[in-house]
Each structure stands twice: as structure tokens, then as C-alpha cells.
């Protein structure tokens, strides 16, 4: 009868290779996840800033919004106001900023009713 206690050297080497590939894949996945979470956090901050601007303009009410501009951090906004009906104004916000060393632009249109 043969005693089969323990593992052969080939089995141990194979097991270490499989484990190392698994750990490398796990490390790469966590790096990607951290990067994506960082991007999401910056986007949340950007749109929170835009939301703050839009709220401050609409809360002023019909007839009280004037054209202007503002910059917070790396985000710039300028807005114009057009009267499109007796009880309705359109506020057009032009937004600019940088994200990951790339410039971006966006336009937001708000309607302010009497």
C-alpha cells in the first residue's frame, strides 16, 4: 500500500500559479473599481454644483432672474434669460469645466413660471 499523505511539488506549483492569477485579477478589479468610484464622486460634485445654481436661479422667481455668470472650482456657468411668454421665462445655462484633463461643455434650460 502506498502512502498518499501530502502534495507533490508539481501540484503545489500549479496551485500557487492558480492562486497568483486569481490575486492579480482581484487586484486589477479593485483598481478599476476605485477609479470608477473616483469618477462617480467627481461627477456627483459637478452636478451638485449645477443643481445649486439652477435652484438659486429658479427660487428667485419670474421677473427676478437676470443674466450672469459664476465659477465654482473648475466649473464655470453663464446664463441668459429670455421672456418667451407673459408668464414664462427661459433661463439658458452654458456650463463648462474639466474632467480627467478633458474639457466638457453642457447646456441646461430652465423655465421660470409666474
MDTraj code that builds the backbone (N, CA, C; nanometers):
import mdtraj as md
import numpy as np

residues = "UNK UNK UNK UNK UNK UNK UNK UNK UNK UNK UNK UNK UNK UNK UNK UNK UNK UNK UNK UNK UNK UNK UNK UNK UNK UNK UNK UNK UNK UNK UNK UNK UNK UNK UNK UNK UNK UNK UNK UNK UNK UNK UNK UNK UNK UNK UNK UNK UNK UNK UNK UNK UNK UNK UNK UNK UNK UNK UNK UNK UNK UNK UNK UNK UNK UNK UNK UNK UNK UNK UNK UNK UNK UNK UNK UNK UNK UNK UNK UNK UNK UNK UNK UNK UNK UNK UNK UNK UNK UNK UNK UNK UNK UNK UNK UNK UNK UNK UNK UNK UNK UNK UNK UNK UNK UNK UNK UNK UNK UNK UNK UNK UNK UNK".split()
xyz = np.array([
    [0.0824, -0.1185, 0.0000],
    [0.0000, 0.0000, 0.0000],
    [0.0866, 0.1245, 0.0000],
    [0.0464, 0.2203, -0.0840],
    [0.1232, 0.3435, -0.0979],
    [0.0657, 0.4506, -0.0064],
    [0.1505, 0.5281, 0.0584],
    [0.1081, 0.6363, 0.1470],
    [0.0927, 0.7634, 0.0636],
    [-0.0275, 0.8236, 0.0585],
    [-0.0550, 0.9422, -0.0224],
    [-0.0720, 1.0677, 0.0625],
    [-0.0018, 1.0788, 0.1713],
    [-0.0084, 1.1994, 0.2539],
    [0.0705, 1.3110, 0.1872],
    [0.0121, 1.4326, 0.1790],
    [0.0826, 1.5478, 0.1244],
    [0.0595, 1.5651, -0.0243],
    [0.1278, 1.6651, -0.0810],
    [0.1138, 1.7007, -0.2214],
    [0.2489, 1.6892, -0.2904],
    [0.2459, 1.6680, -0.4190],
    [0.3708, 1.6665, -0.4947],
    [0.4123, 1.8096, -0.5247],
    [0.5366, 1.8264, -0.5640],
    [0.5884, 1.9589, -0.5971],
    [0.5142, 2.0190, -0.7158],
    [0.4787, 1.9392, -0.8128],
    [0.4043, 1.9865, -0.9303],
    [0.2673, 2.0384, -0.8884],
    [0.2003, 1.9685, -0.7996],
    [0.0692, 2.0129, -0.7523],
    [0.0788, 2.1453, -0.6772],
    [0.1807, 2.1606, -0.5965],
    [0.1993, 2.2843, -0.5203],
    [0.2280, 2.4013, -0.6153],
    [0.3151, 2.3808, -0.7132],
    [0.3467, 2.4866, -0.8096],
    [0.2221, 2.5257, -0.8885],
    [0.1454, 2.4264, -0.9325],
    [0.0224, 2.4549, -1.0060],
    [-0.0764, 2.5334, -0.9199],
    [-0.0923, 2.4944, -0.7948],
    [-0.1818, 2.5653, -0.7028],
    [-0.1364, 2.7095, -0.6829],
    [-0.0064, 2.7319, -0.6665],
    [0.0445, 2.8681, -0.6492],
    [0.0222, 2.9528, -0.7738],
    [0.0342, 2.8926, -0.8928],
    [0.0072, 2.9675, -1.0166],
    [-0.1396, 3.0085, -1.0247],
    [-0.2278, 2.9167, -0.9950],
    [-0.3712, 2.9467, -0.9997],
    [-0.4060, 3.0558, -0.8991],
    [-0.3545, 3.0451, -0.7793],
    [-0.3816, 3.1469, -0.6770],
    [-0.3241, 3.2831, -0.7169],
    [-0.2038, 3.2843, -0.7748],
    [-0.1437, 3.4125, -0.8127],
    [-0.2240, 3.4789, -0.9234],
    [-0.2737, 3.4021, -1.0215],
    [-0.3594, 3.4616, -1.1254],
    [-0.4881, 3.5164, -1.0644],
    [-0.5433, 3.4451, -0.9698],
    [-0.6643, 3.4929, -0.9029],
    [-0.6407, 3.6217, -0.8268],
    [-0.5284, 3.6286, -0.7541],
    [-0.4979, 3.7504, -0.6790],
    [-0.4685, 3.8683, -0.7718],
    [-0.4014, 3.8421, -0.8831],
    [-0.3761, 3.9501, -0.9803],
    [-0.5064, 4.0028, -1.0398],
    [-0.5974, 3.9125, -1.0724],
    [-0.7271, 3.9547, -1.1259],
    [-0.8044, 4.0354, -1.0222],
    [-0.7994, 3.9927, -0.8985],
    [-0.8678, 4.0645, -0.7912],
    [-0.8075, 4.2035, -0.7706],
    [-0.6755, 4.2132, -0.7761],
    [-0.6100, 4.3433, -0.7608],
    [-0.6471, 4.4369, -0.8753],
    [-0.6507, 4.3849, -0.9970],
    [-0.6873, 4.4685, -1.1111],
    [-0.8333, 4.5126, -1.1014],
    [-0.9216, 4.4240, -1.0616],
    [-1.0627, 4.4592, -1.0482],
    [-1.0830, 4.5663, -0.9411],
    [-1.0111, 4.5584, -0.8308],
    [-1.0279, 4.6589, -0.7260],
    [-0.9691, 4.7924, -0.7700],
    [-0.8623, 4.7912, -0.8501],
    [-0.8082, 4.9164, -0.9034],
    [-0.9096, 4.9836, -0.9959],
    [-0.9712, 4.9064, -1.0827],
    [-1.0729, 4.9604, -1.1733],
    [-1.1918, 5.0130, -1.0938],
    [-1.2341, 4.9403, -0.9919],
    [-1.3481, 4.9834, -0.9098],
    [-1.3175, 5.1141, -0.8377],
    [-1.1975, 5.1297, -0.7847],
    [-1.1603, 5.2546, -0.7182],
    [-1.1578, 5.3707, -0.8168],
    [-1.1073, 5.3459, -0.9363],
    [-1.1038, 5.4505, -1.0386],
    [-1.2455, 5.4939, -1.0763],
    [-1.3352, 5.3979, -1.0974],
    [-1.4729, 5.4299, -1.1333],
    [-1.5446, 5.5033, -1.0195],
    [-1.5165, 5.4661, -0.8964],
    [-1.5770, 5.5357, -0.7818],
    [-1.5272, 5.6796, -0.7742],
    [-1.4021, 5.7015, -0.8075],
    [-1.3474, 5.8370, -0.8091],
    [-1.4151, 5.9219, -0.9158],
    [-1.4340, 5.8647, -1.0337],
    [-1.5034, 5.9366, -1.1419],
    [-1.6459, 5.9701, -1.0998],
    [-1.7149, 5.8746, -1.0411],
    [-1.8534, 5.8974, -0.9980],
    [-1.8609, 6.0066, -0.8919],
    [-1.7652, 6.0083, -0.8009],
    [-1.7641, 6.1129, -0.6982],
    [-1.7468, 6.2512, -0.7570],
    [-1.6576, 6.2643, -0.8555],
    [-1.6388, 6.3948, -0.9197],
    [-1.7619, 6.4361, -0.9978],
    [-1.8268, 6.3410, -1.0646],
    [-1.9492, 6.3741, -1.1373],
    [-2.0600, 6.4158, -1.0420],
    [-2.0700, 6.3510, -0.9273],
    [-2.1690, 6.3912, -0.8269],
    [-2.1441, 6.5341, -0.7805],
    [-2.0181, 6.5692, -0.7563],
    [-1.9854, 6.7053, -0.7145],
    [-2.0199, 6.8050, -0.8236],
    [-1.9888, 6.7690, -0.9487],
    [-2.0184, 6.8598, -1.0606],
    [-2.1673, 6.8885, -1.0694],
    [-2.2485, 6.7831, -1.0664],
    [-2.3914, 6.8041, -1.0831],
    [-2.4568, 6.8616, -0.9584],
    [-2.3968, 6.8438, -0.8429],
    [-2.4463, 6.9118, -0.7231],
    [-2.4251, 7.0624, -0.7356],
    [-2.3124, 7.1016, -0.7943],
    [-2.2859, 7.2438, -0.8181],
    [-2.3863, 7.3005, -0.9174],
    [-2.4114, 7.2285, -1.0253],
    [-2.5090, 7.2729, -1.1252],
    [-2.6478, 7.2815, -1.0627],
    [-2.6826, 7.1849, -0.9803],
    [-2.8130, 7.1870, -0.9126],
    [-2.8244, 7.3084, -0.8210],
    [-2.7162, 7.3425, -0.7524],
    [-2.7163, 7.4606, -0.6647],
    [-2.7445, 7.5866, -0.7453],
    [-2.6767, 7.5997, -0.8613],
    [-2.7007, 7.7164, -0.9468],
    [-2.8450, 7.7203, -0.9969],
    [-2.8941, 7.6085, -1.0474],
    [-3.0298, 7.6085, -1.1025],
    [-3.1332, 7.6361, -0.9940],
    [-3.1130, 7.5822, -0.8752],
    [-3.2058, 7.6104, -0.7648],
    [-3.2038, 7.7589, -0.7269],
    [-3.0835, 7.8165, -0.7218],
    [-3.0751, 7.9579, -0.6822],
    [-3.1382, 8.0493, -0.7865],
    [-3.1356, 8.0093, -0.9129],
    [-3.1990, 8.0918, -1.0161],
    [-3.3503, 8.0767, -1.0154],
    [-3.3995, 7.9545, -1.0051],
    [-3.5443, 7.9347, -1.0108],
    [-3.6146, 7.9844, -0.8856],
    [-3.5473, 7.9832, -0.7708],
    [-3.6110, 8.0288, -0.6483],
    [-3.6315, 8.1810, -0.6483],
    [-3.5549, 8.2512, -0.7305],
    [-3.5730, 8.3968, -0.7399],
    [-3.7094, 8.4330, -0.7952],
    [-3.7606, 8.3482, -0.8816],
    [-3.8948, 8.3691, -0.9330],
    [-3.8974, 8.4484, -1.0618],
    [-4.0111, 8.4427, -1.1261],
    [-4.0347, 8.5092, -1.2545],
    [-4.0107, 8.6597, -1.2419],
    [-3.9358, 8.7146, -1.3349],
    [-3.9087, 8.8586, -1.3360],
    [-3.7900, 8.8999, -1.2506],
    [-3.7354, 8.8107, -1.1721],
    [-3.6245, 8.8451, -1.0834],
    [-3.4918, 8.7803, -1.1226],
    [-3.4908, 8.7037, -1.2293],
    [-3.3686, 8.6387, -1.2753],
    [-3.3053, 8.7268, -1.3824],
    [-3.1788, 8.7581, -1.3647],
    [-3.1057, 8.8372, -1.4641],
    [-2.9874, 8.7557, -1.5150],
    [-2.9380, 8.7930, -1.6311],
    [-2.8231, 8.7234, -1.6894],
    [-2.7028, 8.7379, -1.5967],
    [-2.6159, 8.6368, -1.5986],
    [-2.4990, 8.6428, -1.5131],
    [-2.4038, 8.5290, -1.5403],
    [-2.3042, 8.5192, -1.4538],
    [-2.2032, 8.4137, -1.4655],
    [-2.1454, 8.3858, -1.3283],
    [-2.0915, 8.2667, -1.3120],
    [-2.0315, 8.2275, -1.1854],
    [-1.9330, 8.1141, -1.2117],
    [-1.8384, 8.0988, -1.1212],
    [-1.7426, 7.9887, -1.1277],
    [-1.7269, 7.9305, -0.9888],
    [-1.7373, 7.8000, -0.9807],
    [-1.7118, 7.7279, -0.8561],
    [-1.6148, 7.6155, -0.8909],
    [-1.4987, 7.6190, -0.8299],
    [-1.3974, 7.5178, -0.8591],
    [-1.3561, 7.5245, -1.0043],
    [-1.3638, 7.4135, -1.0748],
    [-1.3274, 7.4105, -1.2156],
    [-1.4493, 7.4126, -1.3069],
    [-1.5648, 7.4550, -1.2521],
    [-1.6883, 7.4609, -1.3298],
    [-1.7304, 7.6058, -1.3453],
    [-1.7537, 7.6455, -1.4693],
    [-1.7997, 7.7817, -1.4989],
    [-1.9393, 7.7740, -1.5587],
    [-2.0201, 7.8715, -1.5243],
    [-2.1553, 7.8788, -1.5795],
    [-2.1865, 8.0221, -1.6153],
    [-2.2544, 8.0383, -1.7262],
    [-2.3108, 8.1686, -1.7615],
    [-2.4540, 8.1418, -1.8063],
    [-2.5415, 8.2379, -1.7798],
    [-2.6810, 8.2159, -1.8139],
    [-2.7409, 8.3426, -1.8716],
    [-2.8367, 8.3186, -1.9586],
    [-2.9134, 8.4269, -2.0185],
    [-3.0605, 8.4016, -1.9880],
    [-3.1388, 8.5094, -1.9919],
    [-3.2811, 8.4997, -1.9610],
    [-3.3601, 8.5559, -2.0785],
    [-3.4578, 8.4782, -2.1267],
    [-3.5457, 8.5207, -2.2356],
    [-3.6899, 8.5089, -2.1899],
    [-3.7670, 8.6121, -2.2166],
    [-3.9093, 8.6050, -2.1881],
    [-3.9761, 8.5426, -2.3103],
    [-4.0349, 8.4251, -2.2918],
    [-4.0952, 8.3566, -2.4070],
    [-4.2481, 8.3583, -2.4012],
    [-4.3029, 8.4091, -2.2934],
    [-4.4477, 8.4294, -2.2783],
    [-4.4664, 8.5258, -2.1620],
    [-4.5840, 8.5866, -2.1496],
    [-4.6032, 8.6808, -2.0389],
    [-4.5773, 8.6205, -1.9009],
    [-4.6044, 8.4925, -1.8847],
    [-4.5861, 8.4281, -1.7549],
    [-4.4713, 8.3272, -1.7535],
    [-4.3825, 8.3345, -1.8523],
    [-4.2805, 8.2313, -1.8649],
    [-4.1471, 8.2897, -1.9121],
    [-4.0412, 8.2559, -1.8396],
    [-3.9057, 8.2936, -1.8793],
    [-3.8227, 8.1671, -1.8999],
    [-3.7332, 8.1741, -1.9980],
    [-3.6409, 8.0629, -2.0218],
    [-3.5021, 8.1075, -1.9799],
    [-3.4402, 8.0310, -1.8907],
    [-3.3035, 8.0570, -1.8468],
    [-3.2155, 7.9503, -1.9126],
    [-3.1205, 7.9963, -1.9939],
    [-3.0299, 7.9042, -2.0627],
    [-2.8933, 7.9131, -1.9956],
    [-2.8507, 7.8026, -1.9372],
    [-2.7214, 7.7974, -1.8682],
    [-2.6200, 7.7260, -1.9567],
    [-2.5077, 7.7930, -1.9825],
    [-2.3959, 7.7322, -2.0543],
    [-2.2926, 7.6919, -1.9498],
    [-2.2612, 7.5640, -1.9441],
    [-2.1714, 7.5093, -1.8424],
    [-2.0424, 7.4611, -1.9085],
    [-1.9301, 7.4863, -1.8411],
    [-1.8000, 7.4412, -1.8903],
    [-1.7163, 7.3944, -1.7729],
    [-1.6297, 7.3004, -1.7986],
    [-1.5398, 7.2531, -1.6951],
    [-1.4406, 7.1537, -1.7507],
    [-1.3632, 7.0950, -1.6605],
    [-1.2695, 6.9904, -1.6994],
    [-1.2943, 6.8682, -1.6136],
    [-1.2761, 6.7541, -1.6731],
    [-1.2912, 6.6282, -1.6035],
    [-1.1903, 6.5307, -1.6608],
    [-1.1001, 6.4817, -1.5773],
    [-0.9946, 6.3901, -1.6221],
    [-0.9108, 6.4530, -1.7325],
    [-0.8743, 6.5778, -1.7153],
    [-0.7915, 6.6505, -1.8115],
    [-0.8591, 6.6683, -1.9467],
    [-0.9888, 6.6525, -1.9534],
    [-1.0637, 6.6748, -2.0767],
    [-1.1696, 6.7803, -2.0504],
    [-1.1809, 6.8735, -2.1413],
    [-1.2810, 6.9792, -2.1270],
    [-1.4187, 6.9249, -2.1652],
    [-1.5214, 6.9765, -2.1004],
    [-1.6578, 6.9391, -2.1334],
    [-1.7438, 7.0645, -2.1338],
    [-1.8506, 7.0590, -2.2072],
    [-1.9488, 7.1680, -2.2138],
    [-2.0872, 7.1060, -2.2096],
    [-2.1803, 7.1789, -2.1507],
    [-2.3174, 7.1319, -2.1449],
    [-2.4094, 7.2525, -2.1394],
    [-2.5328, 7.2320, -2.1751],
    [-2.6335, 7.3384, -2.1711],
    [-2.7526, 7.2890, -2.0932],
    [-2.8009, 7.3731, -2.0043],
    [-2.9171, 7.3405, -1.9225],
    [-3.0207, 7.4500, -1.9433],
    [-3.1429, 7.4113, -1.9710],
    [-3.2505, 7.5086, -1.9912],
    [-3.3516, 7.4952, -1.8781],
    [-3.3790, 7.6075, -1.8123],
    [-3.4742, 7.6129, -1.7032],
    [-3.5916, 7.7000, -1.7458],
    [-3.7086, 7.6670, -1.6970],
    [-3.8267, 7.7503, -1.7215],
    [-3.8755, 7.8043, -1.5869],
    [-3.8924, 7.9340, -1.5815],
    [-3.9393, 8.0003, -1.4590],
    [-4.0785, 8.0557, -1.4883],
    [-4.1776, 8.0061, -1.4149],
    [-4.3160, 8.0477, -1.4321],
    [-4.3552, 8.1509, -1.3288],
    [-4.4525, 8.2309, -1.3622],
    [-4.5040, 8.3287, -1.2674],
    [-4.5925, 8.2600, -1.1676],
])
top = md.Topology()
chain = top.add_chain()
for i, resn in enumerate(residues, 1):
    res = top.add_residue(resn, chain, resSeq=i)
    for name in ("N", "CA", "C"):
        top.add_atom(name, md.element.get_by_symbol(name[0]), res)
traj = md.Trajectory(xyz[None], top)
